[in-house]
Amino acid sequence: MNGTARRPRPLEVRALDPYRIWLRYDDGAAGEVDLSHLARRQLFAAWSDPEFFASVHIDAAGAIVWNDDLDLCPDALYRRL
């Protein structure tokens, strides 16, 4: 073994109201993450549209994304569970 721990990968994400997402990872960890502290920032202004916020998904690289310009690190979200 090379000493590098395997990172859990997200398997599922769902948008919840308001500014919360539910995540499930491949190690069995699952739960809600409150993102309301980010919603006040200009970068995340698009989240004010409920349809846009609901479009959250996992991209091919495993990031939690809304579009090409807005994504969140799955490792950071895992630590918030």
PyMOL Python script that loads the backbone (N, CA, C, O; Angstrom):
from pymol import cmd

cmd.read_pdbstr("""\
ATOM      1  N   MET A   1       0.850  -1.196   0.000  1.00  0.00           N
ATOM      2  CA  MET A   1       0.000   0.000   0.000  1.00  0.00           C
ATOM      3  C   MET A   1       0.877   1.234   0.000  1.00  0.00           C
ATOM      4  O   MET A   1       1.924   1.246   0.647  1.00  0.00           O
ATOM      5  N   ASN A   2       0.470   2.271  -0.713  1.00  0.00           N
ATOM      6  CA  ASN A   2       1.305   3.454  -0.860  1.00  0.00           C
ATOM      7  C   ASN A   2       1.030   4.522   0.192  1.00  0.00           C
ATOM      8  O   ASN A   2       1.625   5.598   0.130  1.00  0.00           O
ATOM      9  N   GLY A   3       0.164   4.265   1.141  1.00  0.00           N
ATOM     10  CA  GLY A   3      -0.105   5.229   2.209  1.00  0.00           C
ATOM     11  C   GLY A   3      -1.153   6.270   1.865  1.00  0.00           C
ATOM     12  O   GLY A   3      -1.511   7.095   2.706  1.00  0.00           O
ATOM     13  N   THR A   4      -1.644   6.239   0.645  1.00  0.00           N
ATOM     14  CA  THR A   4      -2.666   7.200   0.237  1.00  0.00           C
ATOM     15  C   THR A   4      -4.044   6.589   0.480  1.00  0.00           C
ATOM     16  O   THR A   4      -4.375   5.541  -0.075  1.00  0.00           O
ATOM     17  N   ALA A   5      -4.822   7.238   1.296  1.00  0.00           N
ATOM     18  CA  ALA A   5      -6.170   6.753   1.583  1.00  0.00           C
ATOM     19  C   ALA A   5      -7.072   6.999   0.374  1.00  0.00           C
ATOM     20  O   ALA A   5      -6.974   8.038  -0.280  1.00  0.00           O
ATOM     21  N   ARG A   6      -7.934   6.055   0.087  1.00  0.00           N
ATOM     22  CA  ARG A   6      -8.901   6.214  -0.991  1.00  0.00           C
ATOM     23  C   ARG A   6      -9.980   7.189  -0.558  1.00  0.00           C
ATOM     24  O   ARG A   6     -10.528   7.075   0.539  1.00  0.00           O
ATOM     25  N   ARG A   7     -10.276   8.125  -1.403  1.00  0.00           N
ATOM     26  CA  ARG A   7     -11.314   9.107  -1.113  1.00  0.00           C
ATOM     27  C   ARG A   7     -12.686   8.543  -1.449  1.00  0.00           C
ATOM     28  O   ARG A   7     -12.870   7.931  -2.501  1.00  0.00           O
ATOM     29  N   PRO A   8     -13.642   8.747  -0.563  1.00  0.00           N
ATOM     30  CA  PRO A   8     -15.013   8.340  -0.896  1.00  0.00           C
ATOM     31  C   PRO A   8     -15.521   9.143  -2.095  1.00  0.00           C
ATOM     32  O   PRO A   8     -15.257  10.339  -2.213  1.00  0.00           O
ATOM     33  N   ARG A   9     -16.240   8.474  -2.964  1.00  0.00           N
ATOM     34  CA  ARG A   9     -16.790   9.140  -4.150  1.00  0.00           C
ATOM     35  C   ARG A   9     -18.297   9.286  -3.996  1.00  0.00           C
ATOM     36  O   ARG A   9     -18.969   8.376  -3.512  1.00  0.00           O
ATOM     37  N   PRO A  10     -18.825  10.433  -4.409  1.00  0.00           N
ATOM     38  CA  PRO A  10     -20.274  10.613  -4.333  1.00  0.00           C
ATOM     39  C   PRO A  10     -20.972   9.745  -5.375  1.00  0.00           C
ATOM     40  O   PRO A  10     -20.521   9.624  -6.514  1.00  0.00           O
ATOM     41  N   LEU A  11     -22.077   9.148  -4.958  1.00  0.00           N
ATOM     42  CA  LEU A  11     -22.884   8.312  -5.846  1.00  0.00           C
ATOM     43  C   LEU A  11     -24.214   8.967  -6.210  1.00  0.00           C
ATOM     44  O   LEU A  11     -24.778   8.711  -7.274  1.00  0.00           O
ATOM     45  N   GLU A  12     -24.700   9.812  -5.312  1.00  0.00           N
ATOM     46  CA  GLU A  12     -26.031  10.382  -5.502  1.00  0.00           C
ATOM     47  C   GLU A  12     -26.090  11.751  -4.847  1.00  0.00           C
ATOM     48  O   GLU A  12     -25.515  11.964  -3.780  1.00  0.00           O
ATOM     49  N   VAL A  13     -26.787  12.678  -5.492  1.00  0.00           N
ATOM     50  CA  VAL A  13     -27.024  14.003  -4.925  1.00  0.00           C
ATOM     51  C   VAL A  13     -28.434  14.435  -5.293  1.00  0.00           C
ATOM     52  O   VAL A  13     -28.900  14.201  -6.408  1.00  0.00           O
ATOM     53  N   ARG A  14     -29.107  15.071  -4.337  1.00  0.00           N
ATOM     54  CA  ARG A  14     -30.447  15.622  -4.561  1.00  0.00           C
ATOM     55  C   ARG A  14     -30.520  16.993  -3.918  1.00  0.00           C
ATOM     56  O   ARG A  14     -29.983  17.216  -2.833  1.00  0.00           O
ATOM     57  N   ALA A  15     -31.185  17.900  -4.595  1.00  0.00           N
ATOM     58  CA  ALA A  15     -31.412  19.235  -4.050  1.00  0.00           C
ATOM     59  C   ALA A  15     -32.573  19.189  -3.068  1.00  0.00           C
ATOM     60  O   ALA A  15     -33.580  18.524  -3.309  1.00  0.00           O
ATOM     61  N   LEU A  16     -32.420  19.898  -1.965  1.00  0.00           N
ATOM     62  CA  LEU A  16     -33.475  20.074  -0.973  1.00  0.00           C
ATOM     63  C   LEU A  16     -33.700  21.567  -0.812  1.00  0.00           C
ATOM     64  O   LEU A  16     -32.871  22.363  -1.253  1.00  0.00           O
ATOM     65  N   ASP A  17     -34.793  21.961  -0.195  1.00  0.00           N
ATOM     66  CA  ASP A  17     -35.074  23.385   0.023  1.00  0.00           C
ATOM     67  C   ASP A  17     -34.741  23.761   1.439  1.00  0.00           C
ATOM     68  O   ASP A  17     -34.821  22.904   2.319  1.00  0.00           O
ATOM     69  N   PRO A  18     -34.388  24.932   1.697  1.00  0.00           N
ATOM     70  CA  PRO A  18     -33.690  25.888   0.832  1.00  0.00           C
ATOM     71  C   PRO A  18     -32.171  25.720   0.957  1.00  0.00           C
ATOM     72  O   PRO A  18     -31.651  25.607   2.067  1.00  0.00           O
ATOM     73  N   TYR A  19     -31.488  25.705  -0.126  1.00  0.00           N
ATOM     74  CA  TYR A  19     -30.019  25.679  -0.192  1.00  0.00           C
ATOM     75  C   TYR A  19     -29.394  24.517   0.565  1.00  0.00           C
ATOM     76  O   TYR A  19     -28.340  24.662   1.185  1.00  0.00           O
ATOM     77  N   ARG A  20     -30.045  23.378   0.510  1.00  0.00           N
ATOM     78  CA  ARG A  20     -29.490  22.165   1.119  1.00  0.00           C
ATOM     79  C   ARG A  20     -29.448  21.081   0.054  1.00  0.00           C
ATOM     80  O   ARG A  20     -30.281  21.042  -0.851  1.00  0.00           O
ATOM     81  N   ILE A  21     -28.460  20.201   0.181  1.00  0.00           N
ATOM     82  CA  ILE A  21     -28.395  19.048  -0.698  1.00  0.00           C
ATOM     83  C   ILE A  21     -28.248  17.792   0.150  1.00  0.00           C
ATOM     84  O   ILE A  21     -27.713  17.833   1.258  1.00  0.00           O
ATOM     85  N   TRP A  22     -28.728  16.681  -0.383  1.00  0.00           N
ATOM     86  CA  TRP A  22     -28.550  15.371   0.240  1.00  0.00           C
ATOM     87  C   TRP A  22     -27.550  14.617  -0.611  1.00  0.00           C
ATOM     88  O   TRP A  22     -27.669  14.588  -1.836  1.00  0.00           O
ATOM     89  N   LEU A  23     -26.561  14.004   0.034  1.00  0.00           N
ATOM     90  CA  LEU A  23     -25.507  13.276  -0.658  1.00  0.00           C
ATOM     91  C   LEU A  23     -25.388  11.852  -0.132  1.00  0.00           C
ATOM     92  O   LEU A  23     -25.651  11.586   1.041  1.00  0.00           O
ATOM     93  N   ARG A  24     -24.988  10.940  -1.018  1.00  0.00           N
ATOM     94  CA  ARG A  24     -24.644   9.577  -0.616  1.00  0.00           C
ATOM     95  C   ARG A  24     -23.330   9.220  -1.284  1.00  0.00           C
ATOM     96  O   ARG A  24     -23.151   9.407  -2.488  1.00  0.00           O
ATOM     97  N   TYR A  25     -22.404   8.695  -0.469  1.00  0.00           N
ATOM     98  CA  TYR A  25     -21.069   8.329  -0.946  1.00  0.00           C
ATOM     99  C   TYR A  25     -20.911   6.809  -1.001  1.00  0.00           C
ATOM    100  O   TYR A  25     -21.691   6.071  -0.400  1.00  0.00           O
ATOM    101  N   ASP A  26     -19.891   6.354  -1.730  1.00  0.00           N
ATOM    102  CA  ASP A  26     -19.689   4.927  -1.927  1.00  0.00           C
ATOM    103  C   ASP A  26     -19.223   4.172  -0.684  1.00  0.00           C
ATOM    104  O   ASP A  26     -19.164   2.943  -0.706  1.00  0.00           O
ATOM    105  N   ASP A  27     -18.894   4.872   0.389  1.00  0.00           N
ATOM    106  CA  ASP A  27     -18.523   4.195   1.633  1.00  0.00           C
ATOM    107  C   ASP A  27     -19.705   4.070   2.592  1.00  0.00           C
ATOM    108  O   ASP A  27     -19.550   3.622   3.728  1.00  0.00           O
ATOM    109  N   GLY A  28     -20.899   4.474   2.117  1.00  0.00           N
ATOM    110  CA  GLY A  28     -22.103   4.384   2.929  1.00  0.00           C
ATOM    111  C   GLY A  28     -22.492   5.669   3.633  1.00  0.00           C
ATOM    112  O   GLY A  28     -23.612   5.782   4.130  1.00  0.00           O
ATOM    113  N   ALA A  29     -21.592   6.637   3.688  1.00  0.00           N
ATOM    114  CA  ALA A  29     -21.917   7.923   4.319  1.00  0.00           C
ATOM    115  C   ALA A  29     -23.003   8.621   3.501  1.00  0.00           C
ATOM    116  O   ALA A  29     -22.961   8.634   2.270  1.00  0.00           O
ATOM    117  N   ALA A  30     -23.968   9.197   4.204  1.00  0.00           N
ATOM    118  CA  ALA A  30     -25.055   9.917   3.542  1.00  0.00           C
ATOM    119  C   ALA A  30     -25.612  10.940   4.505  1.00  0.00           C
ATOM    120  O   ALA A  30     -25.549  10.768   5.722  1.00  0.00           O
ATOM    121  N   GLY A  31     -26.158  12.003   3.948  1.00  0.00           N
ATOM    122  CA  GLY A  31     -26.790  13.008   4.780  1.00  0.00           C
ATOM    123  C   GLY A  31     -26.959  14.323   4.062  1.00  0.00           C
ATOM    124  O   GLY A  31     -26.639  14.457   2.881  1.00  0.00           O
ATOM    125  N   GLU A  32     -27.468  15.287   4.796  1.00  0.00           N
ATOM    126  CA  GLU A  32     -27.738  16.617   4.254  1.00  0.00           C
ATOM    127  C   GLU A  32     -26.591  17.566   4.563  1.00  0.00           C
ATOM    128  O   GLU A  32     -25.950  17.490   5.611  1.00  0.00           O
ATOM    129  N   VAL A  33     -26.356  18.463   3.609  1.00  0.00           N
ATOM    130  CA  VAL A  33     -25.372  19.526   3.788  1.00  0.00           C
ATOM    131  C   VAL A  33     -26.083  20.848   3.527  1.00  0.00           C
ATOM    132  O   VAL A  33     -26.707  21.033   2.482  1.00  0.00           O
ATOM    133  N   ASP A  34     -25.983  21.757   4.477  1.00  0.00           N
ATOM    134  CA  ASP A  34     -26.585  23.088   4.352  1.00  0.00           C
ATOM    135  C   ASP A  34     -25.599  24.007   3.647  1.00  0.00           C
ATOM    136  O   ASP A  34     -24.484  24.205   4.129  1.00  0.00           O
ATOM    137  N   LEU A  35     -25.998  24.569   2.512  1.00  0.00           N
ATOM    138  CA  LEU A  35     -25.147  25.450   1.726  1.00  0.00           C
ATOM    139  C   LEU A  35     -25.591  26.911   1.805  1.00  0.00           C
ATOM    140  O   LEU A  35     -25.137  27.741   1.017  1.00  0.00           O
ATOM    141  N   SER A  36     -26.467  27.223   2.741  1.00  0.00           N
ATOM    142  CA  SER A  36     -27.020  28.582   2.809  1.00  0.00           C
ATOM    143  C   SER A  36     -25.945  29.633   3.053  1.00  0.00           C
ATOM    144  O   SER A  36     -26.111  30.784   2.651  1.00  0.00           O
ATOM    145  N   HIS A  37     -24.848  29.260   3.703  1.00  0.00           N
ATOM    146  CA  HIS A  37     -23.767  30.224   3.926  1.00  0.00           C
ATOM    147  C   HIS A  37     -23.101  30.640   2.613  1.00  0.00           C
ATOM    148  O   HIS A  37     -22.502  31.713   2.536  1.00  0.00           O
ATOM    149  N   LEU A  38     -23.200  29.811   1.596  1.00  0.00           N
ATOM    150  CA  LEU A  38     -22.647  30.150   0.283  1.00  0.00           C
ATOM    151  C   LEU A  38     -23.636  30.941  -0.569  1.00  0.00           C
ATOM    152  O   LEU A  38     -23.226  31.729  -1.421  1.00  0.00           O
ATOM    153  N   ALA A  39     -24.916  30.741  -0.347  1.00  0.00           N
ATOM    154  CA  ALA A  39     -25.958  31.353  -1.176  1.00  0.00           C
ATOM    155  C   ALA A  39     -25.900  32.872  -1.155  1.00  0.00           C
ATOM    156  O   ALA A  39     -26.357  33.518  -2.097  1.00  0.00           O
ATOM    157  N   ARG A  40     -25.351  33.448  -0.108  1.00  0.00           N
ATOM    158  CA  ARG A  40     -25.269  34.905  -0.005  1.00  0.00           C
ATOM    159  C   ARG A  40     -24.139  35.488  -0.861  1.00  0.00           C
ATOM    160  O   ARG A  40     -24.080  36.700  -1.070  1.00  0.00           O
ATOM    161  N   ARG A  41     -23.256  34.641  -1.349  1.00  0.00           N
ATOM    162  CA  ARG A  41     -22.122  35.112  -2.149  1.00  0.00           C
ATOM    163  C   ARG A  41     -22.536  35.277  -3.612  1.00  0.00           C
ATOM    164  O   ARG A  41     -23.332  34.495  -4.131  1.00  0.00           O
ATOM    165  N   GLN A  42     -21.994  36.288  -4.261  1.00  0.00           N
ATOM    166  CA  GLN A  42     -22.338  36.600  -5.651  1.00  0.00           C
ATOM    167  C   GLN A  42     -22.122  35.401  -6.578  1.00  0.00           C
ATOM    168  O   GLN A  42     -22.923  35.178  -7.487  1.00  0.00           O
ATOM    169  N   LEU A  43     -21.075  34.643  -6.368  1.00  0.00           N
ATOM    170  CA  LEU A  43     -20.773  33.488  -7.207  1.00  0.00           C
ATOM    171  C   LEU A  43     -21.936  32.502  -7.265  1.00  0.00           C
ATOM    172  O   LEU A  43     -22.132  31.827  -8.275  1.00  0.00           O
ATOM    173  N   PHE A  44     -22.700  32.421  -6.188  1.00  0.00           N
ATOM    174  CA  PHE A  44     -23.792  31.452  -6.094  1.00  0.00           C
ATOM    175  C   PHE A  44     -25.170  32.093  -6.281  1.00  0.00           C
ATOM    176  O   PHE A  44     -26.181  31.494  -5.914  1.00  0.00           O
ATOM    177  N   ALA A  45     -25.221  33.278  -6.836  1.00  0.00           N
ATOM    178  CA  ALA A  45     -26.486  34.002  -7.019  1.00  0.00           C
ATOM    179  C   ALA A  45     -27.490  33.202  -7.844  1.00  0.00           C
ATOM    180  O   ALA A  45     -28.696  33.333  -7.639  1.00  0.00           O
ATOM    181  N   ALA A  46     -27.017  32.384  -8.762  1.00  0.00           N
ATOM    182  CA  ALA A  46     -27.925  31.588  -9.614  1.00  0.00           C
ATOM    183  C   ALA A  46     -28.771  30.625  -8.797  1.00  0.00           C
ATOM    184  O   ALA A  46     -29.833  30.199  -9.250  1.00  0.00           O
ATOM    185  N   TRP A  47     -28.313  30.277  -7.598  1.00  0.00           N
ATOM    186  CA  TRP A  47     -29.083  29.374  -6.744  1.00  0.00           C
ATOM    187  C   TRP A  47     -30.431  29.964  -6.344  1.00  0.00           C
ATOM    188  O   TRP A  47     -31.314  29.227  -5.905  1.00  0.00           O
ATOM    189  N   SER A  48     -30.605  31.268  -6.485  1.00  0.00           N
ATOM    190  CA  SER A  48     -31.889  31.878  -6.118  1.00  0.00           C
ATOM    191  C   SER A  48     -33.022  31.384  -7.029  1.00  0.00           C
ATOM    192  O   SER A  48     -34.197  31.507  -6.684  1.00  0.00           O
ATOM    193  N   ASP A  49     -32.666  30.831  -8.181  1.00  0.00           N
ATOM    194  CA  ASP A  49     -33.644  30.208  -9.075  1.00  0.00           C
ATOM    195  C   ASP A  49     -33.797  28.755  -8.630  1.00  0.00           C
ATOM    196  O   ASP A  49     -32.866  27.966  -8.796  1.00  0.00           O
ATOM    197  N   PRO A  50     -34.949  28.382  -8.070  1.00  0.00           N
ATOM    198  CA  PRO A  50     -35.136  27.021  -7.562  1.00  0.00           C
ATOM    199  C   PRO A  50     -34.890  25.929  -8.607  1.00  0.00           C
ATOM    200  O   PRO A  50     -34.383  24.857  -8.275  1.00  0.00           O
ATOM    201  N   GLU A  51     -35.244  26.196  -9.865  1.00  0.00           N
ATOM    202  CA  GLU A  51     -35.007  25.202 -10.918  1.00  0.00           C
ATOM    203  C   GLU A  51     -33.518  24.994 -11.147  1.00  0.00           C
ATOM    204  O   GLU A  51     -33.068  23.867 -11.359  1.00  0.00           O
ATOM    205  N   PHE A  52     -32.763  26.067 -11.106  1.00  0.00           N
ATOM    206  CA  PHE A  52     -31.311  25.951 -11.271  1.00  0.00           C
ATOM    207  C   PHE A  52     -30.711  25.178 -10.099  1.00  0.00           C
ATOM    208  O   PHE A  52     -29.894  24.280 -10.305  1.00  0.00           O
ATOM    209  N   PHE A  53     -31.103  25.512  -8.888  1.00  0.00           N
ATOM    210  CA  PHE A  53     -30.562  24.810  -7.724  1.00  0.00           C
ATOM    211  C   PHE A  53     -30.897  23.320  -7.808  1.00  0.00           C
ATOM    212  O   PHE A  53     -30.075  22.479  -7.443  1.00  0.00           O
ATOM    213  N   ALA A  54     -32.077  22.998  -8.278  1.00  0.00           N
ATOM    214  CA  ALA A  54     -32.512  21.601  -8.391  1.00  0.00           C
ATOM    215  C   ALA A  54     -31.760  20.835  -9.474  1.00  0.00           C
ATOM    216  O   ALA A  54     -31.851  19.609  -9.526  1.00  0.00           O
ATOM    217  N   SER A  55     -31.026  21.524 -10.333  1.00  0.00           N
ATOM    218  CA  SER A  55     -30.301  20.860 -11.421  1.00  0.00           C
ATOM    219  C   SER A  55     -28.974  20.244 -10.973  1.00  0.00           C
ATOM    220  O   SER A  55     -28.225  19.736 -11.807  1.00  0.00           O
ATOM    221  N   VAL A  56     -28.676  20.280  -9.688  1.00  0.00           N
ATOM    222  CA  VAL A  56     -27.423  19.725  -9.175  1.00  0.00           C
ATOM    223  C   VAL A  56     -27.254  18.265  -9.596  1.00  0.00           C
ATOM    224  O   VAL A  56     -28.215  17.496  -9.620  1.00  0.00           O
ATOM    225  N   HIS A  57     -26.022  17.900  -9.926  1.00  0.00           N
ATOM    226  CA  HIS A  57     -25.714  16.530 -10.323  1.00  0.00           C
ATOM    227  C   HIS A  57     -24.226  16.251 -10.089  1.00  0.00           C
ATOM    228  O   HIS A  57     -23.465  17.146  -9.721  1.00  0.00           O
ATOM    229  N   ILE A  58     -23.839  15.029 -10.304  1.00  0.00           N
ATOM    230  CA  ILE A  58     -22.440  14.621 -10.167  1.00  0.00           C
ATOM    231  C   ILE A  58     -21.865  14.492 -11.574  1.00  0.00           C
ATOM    232  O   ILE A  58     -22.427  13.793 -12.418  1.00  0.00           O
ATOM    233  N   ASP A  59     -20.736  15.172 -11.826  1.00  0.00           N
ATOM    234  CA  ASP A  59     -20.142  15.087 -13.157  1.00  0.00           C
ATOM    235  C   ASP A  59     -19.233  13.864 -13.261  1.00  0.00           C
ATOM    236  O   ASP A  59     -19.065  13.128 -12.289  1.00  0.00           O
ATOM    237  N   ALA A  60     -18.654  13.651 -14.429  1.00  0.00           N
ATOM    238  CA  ALA A  60     -17.825  12.471 -14.684  1.00  0.00           C
ATOM    239  C   ALA A  60     -16.599  12.407 -13.782  1.00  0.00           C
ATOM    240  O   ALA A  60     -16.091  11.319 -13.511  1.00  0.00           O
ATOM    241  N   ALA A  61     -16.118  13.552 -13.315  1.00  0.00           N
ATOM    242  CA  ALA A  61     -14.950  13.596 -12.427  1.00  0.00           C
ATOM    243  C   ALA A  61     -15.334  13.417 -10.963  1.00  0.00           C
ATOM    244  O   ALA A  61     -14.460  13.307 -10.103  1.00  0.00           O
ATOM    245  N   GLY A  62     -16.638  13.388 -10.672  1.00  0.00           N
ATOM    246  CA  GLY A  62     -17.101  13.201  -9.302  1.00  0.00           C
ATOM    247  C   GLY A  62     -17.391  14.482  -8.554  1.00  0.00           C
ATOM    248  O   GLY A  62     -17.678  14.440  -7.357  1.00  0.00           O
ATOM    249  N   ALA A  63     -17.324  15.625  -9.227  1.00  0.00           N
ATOM    250  CA  ALA A  63     -17.640  16.900  -8.585  1.00  0.00           C
ATOM    251  C   ALA A  63     -19.155  17.082  -8.495  1.00  0.00           C
ATOM    252  O   ALA A  63     -19.912  16.526  -9.291  1.00  0.00           O
ATOM    253  N   ILE A  64     -19.571  17.865  -7.518  1.00  0.00           N
ATOM    254  CA  ILE A  64     -20.982  18.225  -7.362  1.00  0.00           C
ATOM    255  C   ILE A  64     -21.161  19.515  -8.165  1.00  0.00           C
ATOM    256  O   ILE A  64     -20.579  20.545  -7.825  1.00  0.00           O
ATOM    257  N   VAL A  65     -21.959  19.460  -9.220  1.00  0.00           N
ATOM    258  CA  VAL A  65     -22.024  20.580 -10.169  1.00  0.00           C
ATOM    259  C   VAL A  65     -23.453  21.017 -10.453  1.00  0.00           C
ATOM    260  O   VAL A  65     -24.414  20.262 -10.305  1.00  0.00           O
ATOM    261  N   TRP A  66     -23.541  22.271 -10.866  1.00  0.00           N
ATOM    262  CA  TRP A  66     -24.788  22.841 -11.375  1.00  0.00           C
ATOM    263  C   TRP A  66     -24.636  23.185 -12.848  1.00  0.00           C
ATOM    264  O   TRP A  66     -25.569  22.990 -13.627  1.00  0.00           O
ATOM    265  N   ASN A  67     -23.493  23.685 -13.233  1.00  0.00           N
ATOM    266  CA  ASN A  67     -23.173  23.954 -14.639  1.00  0.00           C
ATOM    267  C   ASN A  67     -21.651  23.989 -14.777  1.00  0.00           C
ATOM    268  O   ASN A  67     -20.936  23.657 -13.832  1.00  0.00           O
ATOM    269  N   ASP A  68     -21.158  24.386 -15.940  1.00  0.00           N
ATOM    270  CA  ASP A  68     -19.707  24.391 -16.178  1.00  0.00           C
ATOM    271  C   ASP A  68     -18.962  25.390 -15.298  1.00  0.00           C
ATOM    272  O   ASP A  68     -17.751  25.267 -15.117  1.00  0.00           O
ATOM    273  N   ASP A  69     -19.667  26.370 -14.752  1.00  0.00           N
ATOM    274  CA  ASP A  69     -19.021  27.407 -13.956  1.00  0.00           C
ATOM    275  C   ASP A  69     -19.228  27.258 -12.458  1.00  0.00           C
ATOM    276  O   ASP A  69     -18.590  27.968 -11.679  1.00  0.00           O
ATOM    277  N   LEU A  70     -20.089  26.366 -12.040  1.00  0.00           N
ATOM    278  CA  LEU A  70     -20.440  26.284 -10.621  1.00  0.00           C
ATOM    279  C   LEU A  70     -20.386  24.840 -10.137  1.00  0.00           C
ATOM    280  O   LEU A  70     -21.238  24.017 -10.475  1.00  0.00           O
ATOM    281  N   ASP A  71     -19.361  24.556  -9.334  1.00  0.00           N
ATOM    282  CA  ASP A  71     -19.222  23.213  -8.780  1.00  0.00           C
ATOM    283  C   ASP A  71     -18.638  23.302  -7.377  1.00  0.00           C
ATOM    284  O   ASP A  71     -18.053  24.314  -6.992  1.00  0.00           O
ATOM    285  N   LEU A  72     -18.811  22.219  -6.621  1.00  0.00           N
ATOM    286  CA  LEU A  72     -18.279  22.135  -5.267  1.00  0.00           C
ATOM    287  C   LEU A  72     -17.470  20.849  -5.132  1.00  0.00           C
ATOM    288  O   LEU A  72     -17.785  19.830  -5.747  1.00  0.00           O
ATOM    289  N   CYS A  73     -16.445  20.917  -4.330  1.00  0.00           N
ATOM    290  CA  CYS A  73     -15.557  19.789  -4.111  1.00  0.00           C
ATOM    291  C   CYS A  73     -16.268  18.695  -3.289  1.00  0.00           C
ATOM    292  O   CYS A  73     -16.763  18.970  -2.196  1.00  0.00           O
ATOM    293  N   PRO A  74     -16.317  17.471  -3.807  1.00  0.00           N
ATOM    294  CA  PRO A  74     -16.997  16.407  -3.063  1.00  0.00           C
ATOM    295  C   PRO A  74     -16.289  16.066  -1.749  1.00  0.00           C
ATOM    296  O   PRO A  74     -16.942  15.623  -0.805  1.00  0.00           O
ATOM    297  N   ASP A  75     -14.981  16.259  -1.667  1.00  0.00           N
ATOM    298  CA  ASP A  75     -14.241  15.983  -0.422  1.00  0.00           C
ATOM    299  C   ASP A  75     -14.648  16.956   0.677  1.00  0.00           C
ATOM    300  O   ASP A  75     -14.850  16.558   1.824  1.00  0.00           O
ATOM    301  N   ALA A  76     -14.765  18.225   0.324  1.00  0.00           N
ATOM    302  CA  ALA A  76     -15.172  19.236   1.302  1.00  0.00           C
ATOM    303  C   ALA A  76     -16.595  18.981   1.787  1.00  0.00           C
ATOM    304  O   ALA A  76     -16.894  19.154   2.969  1.00  0.00           O
ATOM    305  N   LEU A  77     -17.466  18.573   0.878  1.00  0.00           N
ATOM    306  CA  LEU A  77     -18.842  18.272   1.261  1.00  0.00           C
ATOM    307  C   LEU A  77     -18.900  17.034   2.138  1.00  0.00           C
ATOM    308  O   LEU A  77     -19.697  16.975   3.075  1.00  0.00           O
ATOM    309  N   TYR A  78     -18.070  16.050   1.847  1.00  0.00           N
ATOM    310  CA  TYR A  78     -18.015  14.835   2.652  1.00  0.00           C
ATOM    311  C   TYR A  78     -17.654  15.178   4.104  1.00  0.00           C
ATOM    312  O   TYR A  78     -18.238  14.635   5.041  1.00  0.00           O
ATOM    313  N   ARG A  79     -16.710  16.062   4.272  1.00  0.00           N
ATOM    314  CA  ARG A  79     -16.296  16.459   5.628  1.00  0.00           C
ATOM    315  C   ARG A  79     -17.403  17.194   6.378  1.00  0.00           C
ATOM    316  O   ARG A  79     -17.394  17.230   7.609  1.00  0.00           O
ATOM    317  N   ARG A  80     -18.352  17.780   5.657  1.00  0.00           N
ATOM    318  CA  ARG A  80     -19.463  18.507   6.302  1.00  0.00           C
ATOM    319  C   ARG A  80     -20.613  17.600   6.700  1.00  0.00           C
ATOM    320  O   ARG A  80     -21.514  18.021   7.425  1.00  0.00           O
ATOM    321  N   LEU A  81     -20.591  16.361   6.234  1.00  0.00           N
ATOM    322  CA  LEU A  81     -21.679  15.426   6.591  1.00  0.00           C
ATOM    323  C   LEU A  81     -21.666  15.131   8.062  1.00  0.00           C
ATOM    324  O   LEU A  81     -22.502  14.368   8.547  1.00  0.00           O
TER     325      LEU A  81
END
""", "prot")
cmd.dss("prot")
cmd.show_as("cartoon", "prot")
cmd.util.cbc("prot")
cmd.orient("prot")
